Amino acid sequence: MFLMNSYNQLKLDVISKVSINKISIKDASQILNKSHRTIERYLAKYHRYGAGFLKHGNSGRSPVNKTSVALESEVKKLIKDKYFDFNILHLRDFLKREENIILNRETLRNWSHQIHHVKRKKRRRAKARYRRDRVPQKGLLIQLDGSPHRWFGKSKSCLIAAIDDADGSLLHAEFFHSEDSINCMRVLQSIIQKHGIFNILYVDRAGIYGGQKRALFSQVKRALEELGVQVIFANSPQAKGRIERVFNTLQDRLIPEMRLRNIKSFPAANYYLQEQFIPNYWNKELTVVPESFVSAFKRPPQEINLNEVFCFKEYRQVNRDHTVSYNGDIYAIRSPLKYSISRQKIEIRNYQNLKMKFYYAGKELEVIKIKENRRKKAA
């Protein structure tokens, strides 16, 4: 037996009257909005099965593509015990790759809702935004930002990442203790060493990049200007939405994967991110095809040493006795000079490896420390 709705009741009444010649096939086709041939088929089935002709042949049968109860139970157990912090899309990809389980997205979503793994999305009134098309070539515009978060372990760390606007590929990403000038320069230097010099860096108005607080001078902006790279500032987080969405995706997918692999240190996290996650997943699965296949990246000229560019450069005036004060310490110049350089400005470079050098007119000076800052020593 099956439940008969109003349409099926009408169909039965019409076909039964056609069978006793009270209604013509033409009138029945108009009433039921079916073709002449369909009414004839209904009539033949009515003569053979009676009212049972209304029952569909697949009624009561399980669909051929229905997943088994055992598989459903196994997947739900995996979600609860192992993949409890994965989102739906990431979960489907990981089940396929790690567990060899292939599921339809809606099937997985329904099972996840049944065990309260995900919450239904709240509907909010959307703000009006205007789409910005991607730049046509790789290397034209790079977006860079940092995201402090509890990425691994119990303490917070900062992930600094850069994407190419043309195809969304992650050019470089690295975990640091904080987002500061020297760490940003490390990321930018790695990008240029691997890919080449790009045209534009698109960032927020943080002082690191020469924003409002350091509009007159920024070490990062100065280094990029030496390479001919222009820095453009975004007026809002939405303006640089692509890099913001990168961090949302990374928090959804990278954190659970590092948890599964018990990654709790900076070296292990950076190795997995740079050697496994980015090349084998992000740059294969989450990128788009750029409009042009001609790259705008340019190899740095051979005479440029990137270590001399991506360092801190500060200037001090030379005293009459050819000494220089820097951070409370006093340094004496011991290089042989043909003439006095007192009252002249010299350049002090602090490198990423914590070494320090003094330069005048592009030539390195030999200096020795003759007096140390007493306050620094006491601390």
N, C-alpha and C positions, 0 to 999 in steps of 0.2 A: 504493500500500500504506500501511497504517497499523498502529500498534501496537494489539493487541487485549488489553484488560485482562480480569480474571476475570469481571466483570459482563457484558461483551459476549460472552464465550465461553459463559456460561450462557444469555444471550438467544438466541444462535445455535442452541444445542442444543435449547432449548425450542421455538422457532419451527419448526425443521426437523422435530421430532417431531409438532407440530401439523399440519404440511403433509401428513404421511402417516397422520394420524388415530391416532397412538399416545397423544397427550395432547389432552384437550378444551380448547376456548378458555377455559372457566370455570376449569379447573385451572391453565392457563398464566397467567391474569390474577392468580390468587392467588400463584403462585410468583414472578412478576416484579413483583407489587404494582402492576399497571397495570389500567386499565379494559378492559371488553370491547371497546369501540370501538378502543382503542389496539392491542390484540392483532390485531384484524382489519386494521388499517393495516400493522402489521409483517408480517403474513402476505401481504398483497397486494404489498408491496415485495420480500419474499423470493422470491415467484414470478416477479417481474420482473427483479430484480438479483442474486438469489442472496445469497451472504454479503456482497456490497457494500451491502446495505440498512443495515448497521450504520454506514456512513460518513456523517457529517453533511454536509449540502449546502454549508456554508461552510468545510469542511475544506480547508486549503491556501491559502485566500484571505486577502488582507490586509484588516484591518478598514477600514471606510469612513472612520472618524475617525482613522486612524493618521497621525501627523505625518510629513512627508517627511524623508529623510536629510539633504537640503540645509538644511532649517530647523534640524534638530538640530545640525548642524555650525556653523551661523551663531550659534545661541544659545550654544553652548559656547565659541565664540571670543569672543563679547561678554562672557561671564562672566569668562574668563581675562584679557582685555585691558582691559576697561572697568569692569565691575561686580564686581570681585574682593572688595570689602569690603561687599557688600549681603547681607542675609539673604534667605530664600526669599520671604516675603510681600512685602517691600519690592521685591525683584527683579522679582516678577511684576507689581506695580503699575507699576514704572518701565518695564519692557519694553512694557507696554500703552500707557503715556502718551507715552514718548519714542521708542520704536522701532516702535510700531504692531504689536506681536507679542502675540497673545492665546494663553496656554497654561494648561492645567490645572495646579493646584498640585502634584499627585502626579507628573505628567510632568516638571515643572521640578525637583522634588525628586530624582527618579531620575537625571536628567541631571547634576545638581549632585553627587550622590554618585559618579557614574561618573568625574568629573574631580577628585574630592576637594576640592570647593569648600566643603562643610560636613561637619562631623563628626557622627556619630550620637550622639544624646543619651544620656548615662550615666544609668542608673536608680539613684536613691538613695531611701533610705527617707525618706518625707516626715514632717515634724513636724506635730503636730496644731495647726491654726489654726481660729479661729472667724470666720466671715464677719460683716462689719459692713455693714449695708445703707446705701445712699446716703441723704443727706438729701433731703427731697422737693422743696425749692425752691432755685433759683439764688440765691446771695447769702447763704445761711444759714451755710455753712462753707467757708472757703478754706484749702487746703493750700499752704504755701510752703516752699521749701528751695533750697539751693545745691549745685551739683555741680562741683567742680574736676576738670578733665579736659583733654586735648589736643584741643580741639574743632576748631581750625583752625590752620594754620601749624605751627611747630615748638615753640612754647612753650605752657605750660598757661594756661588761662583758666578763669574761674568763670561758669557759667550759673546765674542766679537765676530761678526760674520759679514761677508760682502757677497752680493749677487750681481750678476750681469742683467741689466734691464731688458736686453734684447730677447733672451731665452729663459731667464729665471734660473740659470745654473749657479751653483754655489762655487765661487772662485776660491774662497778660502774661509775657514772658520776655525777658531781656536779658543780654548778655555783659559781664562786668566783669573787672578784674584780680584781685579777691578778693571774698569774701563778708564784708562788714563792715556796720556799722550804717547808714552813709550810703547805701550801694548798696541795701540792703534797703528803706530809706525811699523811695528813688527808684522802686523797683518798686511798692511799696504806693501811693504817690501817683499813679502812672500808672494803676493799677487803679481807684482811686476817681474819678479824672478821667474815665475812659472808661466805667465801669459804675455807680459810686455807692458809698456806704458799705455794707459788708457787716456781718454780725453777729459771726462768730467766726473767729479765725485759729488754725489748727491747725499747730503746729510742733514741732520737737524741743527738747531742753532746752539749746540753745546759749545762751551768755551774751548774745548779740546780742538775743535775744528776752526776756531776763529769766529765764534758767534758773538753775541752782544757783550759778554764779559771780557773777551779777549779780542775785540775787533781790531785793535792796533797790531797785535802780534800773537801768532800761534805757531808752535813748533811744527805741528802737522801741516798746516797750511803753507808755511815757509818751505818745507821739504817738497811738497807737491808743486809749488810754483817754480822751484829749481828744475823740475822735470817737465814743466810746461803743462801741468794738469790744473784745470780750473775747478774751484770749489763753489758749488751752488747750494744754498740753504733752503730747506723746505719750510713752509709757513705753518704747517700743522702735521700731526701724526698721520692724518689721512692722506696727505700729499705724498708721503713715502710709504704708502700702504703695502707695497710689495714686500719690503724687508720686514715690516711689522707682521705680515701674514706668515713669513718664513719662520719667525720665532714661535708663532702659535702652532704651526705644523711640527716644528722641532720639539716643542714641549709635549705635544701629543704622541709623537712617535719615537723620538730619540731617548727620552727618559725611560720609558718602559723597557726598551731594548737593552739599555745599559744596566737596568735593574736585574733583568734576566741573566746578564753576564757578570753580575756582581762587581761592577766597575765602581770604584770608590776613590780613585786617585787621579790627579791631573794628567800624568803621562799615559795611563791606561785610557782615560776618557778621550784625550786628544788623538791617540793612536786609532781607537775605534772610529771616531768621528771622521778623521781624515783619510784613513786607509780602507775602511769598510763602508761606512754609512754613506758618505758623499759620493764616491765613485761607483759603488755597486747598487745604490738605491736612488739617492736624490737625483744625480745627474743622468740617470737612465730612465727613471719613472716620472719625475715631477717637472721636467723641463718642456719647453715648446720649441718649435722650429723657428729660427729667426727669419725675418723677411728677406734678408740678404745673407749670403754665405761668405761674403767678403769681410774679413775681420779688420777692425779699426785699431787693434792692438799694434804697437810699434816696439821693436826691440830696443832696449837702451843702448846708446852709443858706447863703444868700447872704452872710451876715455872716462866714462862716468862710473865711479865706485859707489854703489848704493849704500854701503856702510858709512860713507862720508856724507851722504845726503840724509839718511834717516837716523840722525843723531841730534842731540840737543846742542844748539849753537848759541852761546851768550858772549857778550862783549864787555870788556873792562878796559879802563884807562891805565896806562903805564905811569908809575910814579917817577919822580926825578932820579931816584937811585936804582931805576930799572927793576923795580919790584911790582908785583900785582897782588891785589887783595881779592880773594874769591871764597865765599862761604865762611868768612872769618879766618881763613888761613892766608898766610903770606908766602908768595912764591917769588924767587929771584931768577931773573933771566941770565943764563950762562952761555947762550949762543954767541959766537964771535960776530960783532956788528961793526960795520964801517962808520956808522954814524949813530947818534942818539935817537931813540924812538920814544923818549919820554913825552908824555901828554898825547901819545897816539893810542888808538884803539886796537886791541888784539882780540882775536877770536878764540874762545875756549869751547872745545867740543867734548861732550860727554857721550860715550858710545853705549850701545846696548849691552856690551860685555862689562860695563862699569869702568872701563879705562877712560882716561882723560888726557887730551893733548891741547897744546897752545899753538896758535898760528898767527903769523903776521904777513900780510901781502901774499897769502897763499902758500907760504913756506912754514914748515914746522919749526918751533923754537924749542931749545933745550932749557928746561927749568928745573929747579929744585925747591922743595918746601923748606923754608927756613923758620917758620913760626906756625904753630898749630892753634886752632881755635880752642881755648881753654874750656869754654862752655860745652862744646861738643865732646871733649875728652872726659869731662865730669859726668856727662849724661851716659 
